Amino acid sequence: MVYVLASAIFAAIAIACAMFALHSRRELANSLYEIDRMREERQVIIEFLHRSADDIGSGANREKIYRRIVRATALSCGAMSACVYEKSPDGRLAAKACEGLFPPQTRKIGKQKGGRLRAEFIEDALRRETVEPNEGVLGEVAASGKGVLIKDALKDPRVIRHEDESLKIRSLMVVPLIFRGQLDGVLAVANPISGRAFTETEFSLARSLGEQCALALQNAEAVSALIMRNKLEFDLRLASSVQRYLLPESLPEVPGLEFAVKYLPQQLIGGDFYDFFKLPNGKIGVVIGDVSGKGISAAILMALCQTKLRYIASTGKSPAQTLKILNSEMVRAMRSDMFITIIYAILDPDSGEAKFARAGHEPPLLARAGSDGPAVPVKSKGMALGMVSEELFDSVIEDASFKMGPGDVLALYTDGLTEASDPGGAEFSAKKLVETVSTLRQRNANDLNEEIIKSVEAFMAPEKKYGDDLTLLTVKKL
């Protein structure tokens, strides 16, 4: 009796041990399967990231990334088809890339028309499809930001039932393309090739790929923005180099006259310009101007104006007549919201005679060497180029003349100097410029320029930030 009881106990223990061993083996097998699954998923994601990085580095657009994700998802999940729907600003979804024949999700496909291939017919129907916010499974996922796994899609009323057997969806996964709260669209995957339903493992992989796709899209946009910014900076620097090339490389050396220029563009490209050129009978032309606005458009207009002015001035016409011709040519090339202020002066180094015309520009300041009085603005009538009709411009502009004696100083400037402001918003002003020029009239042209700029910057301290381009051109009669 004892022997029988002991045998039963040992048998029960053996059975328990066997069952425990079987359960342990199953747990081990499941753990190994889970490790293998995670390893495969990790490998798929790493491969997708590597390929996406290559795409982004080569300047790939969103469409290429979409094509990459649908192919990677279909292959890794063993699916017959996959499709990416992009979210538009109004919240609608539109198909952007497809792998295999993915069935439309908002309406049943009608009968095929014409002699087109069936695949082309289905792709065309998919391209014309628009999913409204919260419409069907796709709209639901886009609205909630959470993926949906439908193992038996034939029984789910949210899934369109197409009559065509090959278009019926038997199992469906839809996951959001979302990264850091930003939804770019949804990724839909249909029908495993094996004929079974999608598993949680495949659903997890699809979700991970959707997240990585959203990350790749944001990286692509960031890289694209960086490329565009670098390209713009390159274009601006190139335009700045061209603009500086158009400005005189050196100051003219003319017996009897001394010149100095300070040119401080606020940005890479400025709207101010100045120029010197020789004229018949030993005279010299002096120009200072200011194009409204900034950037490339202002630089192009400046270059055009400067080139045309040089050509017209070479004919020997008076300043007013020269600016009349210049205005008639420039007005055709200018936008209605742009204009140019300019002073064109003709100086005779021997006699000291000066004749100029002023088209809407700040009047030059003349400081007499033999006078204790302040510098005075030399005024003449005129309106900016491109601002009014040719008839009105021609009727207003006029020549003005004066004579410079030894030690006299002529200062031409743009409004960036007088409108420079201090931290409280007060402007340097034409009055303060008159005082500064009057005080410094005994200096040579270069020192006078430098001291004026120092006075302006001391006034602006501590920021010393100019609100506009600044050009100061000084002429002194020796």
Buried (B, 14 or more C-beta within 10 A) or exposed (E): EEEEEEEEEEEEEEEEEEEEEEEEEEEEEEEEEEEEBEEEBEEBBEEBBEBBBEBBEEEBEBEBBBBBBBBBBBEBBBBBBBBBBBBEEEBBBBBBBBBBBBBBBBEEBEEBEEEEEEEEBBBEBBEEBEBEEEBBBBBBBBBEEEBBBBBEBEEBEBBBEBEBEEBBBBBBBBBBBBBEEEBBBBBBBBBBEEEEBBBEBBBBBBBBBBBBBBBBBBBBBEBBEEEEEEEEEEEBEEBBEEBEEBBEEEBBEBEBBBBBBBBBBBEBBBBBBBBBBEBEEEBBBBBBBBBBEBBBBBBBBBBBBBEBBBEBBBEEBBBBBBBBBBBEBBBEEBEEEBBBBBBBBBBBBEEBBBBBBBBBBBBBBBBBBEEEEBBBEBEBBBBBBBBBEEEEBBEBBEBBEBEBEEBBBBBBBBBBBBBBBBEEEEBBBBEBBBBBBBBBBEBBBBEBBBBBBEBBBEBBEEEEEBEBBBBBBBBBBB
